[in-house]
Amino acid sequence: MLCRPIYIKYLNLLADIYKLYMASAVNQHDNNSSNSIHVLADGSLSFSGQNVKCVPPWLLTKYGNNITRMDLSYNKIQSLKGLVGFTELKELILDNNELTDDLELPQLEQLETFTVNKNKIKNLKGILMKISTSFPKISYLSLLGNEACPTQLNYTDKDDKDYLKYRYCVLQFLPNLKFLDSSPVTQAERKEAKRIEKVNNVKSSSNVPESKCNVSSQEKWACPTIPSSEIQESYRKSYFGKNRVSYYGKNSEGNRFIVNEDL
């Protein structure tokens, strides 16, 4: 049997070895993660397909002040708390994650583009209220592949009229939006959204009453007033005849391929 002093020294040695092992494991993990990061000179950072459930804190420590565009798609992200501090972020891609109605959005004053295609968002009113408060400069939004967005991707019993009503509802909350899902916002849509807002005596988008949208469990996407027949017919011919809502698959969701001539 080992005497007490030798035994204690032996335990201390084992503790030191364990600490070295853990430090090496952490460094290896960080190195592997870092090798999966692609950072470009224009301030773009890609951290997609890493199987993470949240935004790693070390991303902010290492890149926070320089990143203007971040791609976190194809993970299992459920929380965006790790984005607090990315003050220069202008574009955020979160397609194919596990974001739900409980999502808390960080305050990102510079953010202009927000895509959350193919997540688990059901309550349209809830996410729009959060976006309008947290992203004051939002211009480009895509919600394709969520239950909150009533396209035939999610509902076999929905049609063009249902999607049109959804667009009007979004514009009531986000009147400065330039691009929604897979198409630009038209002046006709803006006009009709304002008409609907006036008819329903709705306040500004920053202080939205419960009656702004019909958010029953069956139709969380709907607005209560049906658009005028003139706008419906015009929109059906000009938009749905040429550019029906579609989902393009991996790494091409929503407005990811917006170019200047599309605006």
C-alpha positions in Angstrom: 0.0 0.0 0.0 1.3 3.5 -0.9 2.1 5.8 2.0 0.0 8.9 2.3 2.5 11.5 0.8 3.2 9.4 -2.2 -0.5 8.6 -2.7 -1.4 12.3 -2.6 1.4 13.1 -5.1 0.0 10.4 -7.3 -3.5 11.8 -7.3 -2.2 15.3 -8.1 -0.3 13.9 -11.0 -3.4 12.2 -12.3 -5.3 15.5 -11.9 -2.6 17.4 -13.9 -2.8 14.8 -16.6 -6.6 15.0 -16.8 -6.4 18.8 -17.0 -3.9 18.6 -19.9 -6.1 16.1 -21.6 -9.2 18.2 -21.3 -7.4 21.3 -22.5 -6.1 19.4 -25.5 -9.6 18.2 -26.2 -11.1 21.7 -26.1 -8.3 23.0 -28.3 -8.9 20.2 -30.8 -12.6 20.9 -30.8 -12.0 24.6 -31.4 -9.5 23.8 -34.2 -11.9 21.5 -35.9 -14.7 24.1 -35.6 -12.4 26.8 -36.9 -11.5 24.7 -39.8 -15.2 24.5 -40.7 -15.5 28.3 -40.7 -15.2 30.3 -43.9 -14.6 34.0 -43.4 -14.2 36.2 -46.4 -12.6 39.7 -46.8 -16.1 41.3 -47.3 -17.1 40.3 -43.7 -19.0 37.1 -44.6 -18.9 34.2 -42.2 -20.2 30.7 -42.9 -20.7 28.3 -40.1 -23.3 26.0 -41.7 -23.8 22.3 -41.1 -22.0 22.1 -37.8 -24.8 20.3 -35.9 -24.9 23.0 -33.1 -27.9 24.0 -31.1 -26.8 27.5 -30.3 -24.4 30.1 -31.6 -21.0 29.3 -30.1 -19.8 32.3 -27.8 -16.3 32.1 -29.3 -17.6 33.2 -32.6 -18.3 36.6 -31.1 -15.0 36.8 -29.4 -13.1 35.9 -32.5 -15.1 37.6 -35.3 -17.8 39.7 -33.8 -16.6 43.2 -34.7 -15.9 42.3 -38.4 -18.9 40.2 -39.5 -21.6 41.8 -41.6 -23.0 38.6 -43.2 -23.5 35.3 -41.3 -24.7 31.9 -42.7 -25.8 29.5 -39.9 -27.9 27.3 -42.0 -28.2 23.5 -41.7 -27.6 23.3 -38.0 -30.0 22.5 -35.1 -30.1 26.0 -33.7 -32.8 26.8 -31.2 -31.5 29.9 -29.6 -29.9 33.1 -31.0 -28.5 34.5 -27.7 -25.0 34.0 -29.1 -25.6 36.7 -31.7 -25.8 39.5 -29.1 -22.8 41.7 -29.8 -22.7 41.2 -33.6 -23.4 44.9 -33.9 -22.4 45.2 -37.6 -24.4 42.2 -38.8 -26.5 43.1 -41.9 -27.5 39.7 -43.3 -28.4 36.6 -41.2 -29.2 33.2 -42.8 -30.8 30.6 -40.5 -32.4 28.3 -43.0 -33.0 24.6 -42.0 -32.7 24.9 -38.2 -35.0 24.3 -35.3 -36.3 27.8 -34.4 -39.8 27.9 -33.0 -42.3 30.5 -31.8 -40.4 30.8 -28.5 -37.5 32.4 -30.4 -36.0 35.5 -28.8 -34.4 37.8 -31.3 -31.3 39.9 -30.4 -31.4 43.6 -31.0 -29.5 44.0 -34.3 -29.9 47.6 -35.4 -28.1 47.1 -38.7 -29.7 43.9 -39.9 -31.4 44.2 -43.3 -31.7 40.6 -44.5 -33.3 37.8 -42.3 -34.0 34.4 -43.8 -35.4 31.6 -41.6 -36.7 29.2 -44.2 -37.6 25.7 -43.2 -37.7 26.1 -39.4 -40.6 25.4 -37.0 -42.3 28.8 -36.8 -46.1 28.7 -36.7 -47.3 32.0 -35.3 -46.9 34.7 -38.0 -48.0 37.6 -35.9 -45.5 36.6 -33.1 -42.5 36.5 -35.4 -43.4 39.7 -37.2 -43.8 41.6 -34.0 -40.4 40.4 -32.8 -38.8 41.3 -36.2 -40.3 44.8 -36.3 -38.9 45.5 -32.8 -35.5 43.8 -33.1 -34.6 44.6 -36.7 -35.6 48.2 -37.4 -33.8 48.2 -40.8 -35.2 45.0 -42.1 -35.7 45.0 -45.9 -35.5 41.4 -46.9 -37.4 38.6 -45.2 -38.0 34.9 -46.1 -40.2 32.5 -44.1 -40.7 29.8 -46.7 -41.0 26.3 -45.4 -42.5 27.4 -42.0 -46.1 26.7 -41.1 -46.5 30.5 -40.7 -46.1 30.9 -44.4 -49.2 29.4 -46.2 -47.7 28.0 -49.4 -48.3 24.6 -50.9 -45.0 23.6 -49.4 -46.8 23.4 -46.1 -50.5 23.2 -46.9 -52.1 21.2 -49.6 -55.4 23.1 -49.1 -53.9 26.6 -49.6 -53.8 28.5 -52.9 -52.5 31.7 -54.4 -55.1 33.8 -52.6 -54.0 32.5 -49.2 -50.4 33.4 -49.9 -51.5 36.8 -51.1 -53.3 37.5 -47.9 -50.2 36.4 -46.0 -48.1 38.9 -47.9 -50.5 41.7 -47.0 -50.4 40.7 -43.4 -46.6 40.8 -43.4 -46.5 44.3 -45.0 -48.8 45.6 -42.2 -46.2 44.8 -39.7 -43.1 45.5 -41.9 -44.2 48.3 -44.3 -40.6 49.0 -45.4 -40.0 45.5 -46.6 -38.5 45.4 -50.2 -38.4 41.6 -50.7 -40.5 38.9 -49.2 -39.8 35.2 -49.7 -39.1 34.7 -53.4 -40.3 37.9 -54.9 -40.0 41.7 -54.6 -42.8 43.7 -52.8 -44.8 45.6 -55.4 -46.4 49.0 -55.1 -49.8 47.4 -55.6 -49.2 45.2 -52.5 -48.2 48.2 -50.4 -51.3 50.0 -51.4 -53.6 47.1 -50.7 -51.9 46.4 -47.3 -52.5 50.1 -46.3 -56.1 49.8 -47.5 -56.6 46.7 -45.3 -55.0 48.4 -42.4 -57.3 51.4 -42.8 -60.4 49.2 -43.1 -59.6 47.4 -39.9 -58.6 50.6 -38.1 -55.2 49.2 -37.2 -52.6 51.2 -35.5 -48.9 51.4 -36.6 -46.9 48.2 -37.0 -44.8 49.1 -33.9 -48.0 48.9 -31.7 -50.1 46.2 -33.1 -53.4 45.2 -31.4 -54.6 41.6 -31.1 -57.1 42.1 -34.0 -54.5 42.9 -36.6 -54.3 39.3 -37.8 -56.5 36.3 -37.3 -54.1 34.1 -35.4 -56.3 31.2 -34.6 -54.5 27.8 -34.4 -55.9 26.9 -37.8 -54.9 30.1 -39.6 -52.1 32.0 -37.8 -51.1 33.5 -41.2 -54.3 35.2 -42.1 -55.4 38.8 -42.2 -59.1 39.4 -41.7 -60.0 41.5 -44.8 -60.1 39.9 -48.2 -58.1 42.0 -50.7 -60.0 44.0 -53.4 -60.8 42.0 -56.5 -58.9 44.4 -58.7 -55.7 43.9 -56.8 -56.2 40.1 -56.6 -56.7 39.8 -60.4 -53.8 42.1 -61.2 -51.5 40.3 -58.8 -52.5 36.9 -60.1 -51.6 37.8 -63.7 -48.4 39.7 -63.0 -46.9 37.7 -60.2 -48.3 34.2 -60.0 -48.3 33.7 -63.7 -44.5 34.3 -63.9 -43.0 33.7 -60.5 -44.9 31.3 -58.4 -43.6 30.7 -54.9 -41.1 28.0 -55.0 -38.4 26.4 -52.7 -35.2 25.7 -54.5 -33.6 23.3 -52.1 -30.2 23.2 -50.4 -28.3 26.5 -50.1 -30.8 28.4 -52.2 -33.7 29.2 -50.0 -35.8 32.3 -50.3 -34.0 35.5 -51.2 -30.5 34.1 -50.9 -30.0 34.8 -54.6 -31.2 38.4 -54.7 -29.3 40.6 -57.1 -29.6 44.2 -57.9 -31.7 43.8 -61.0 -34.3 41.9 -59.0 -35.1 45.0 -56.9 
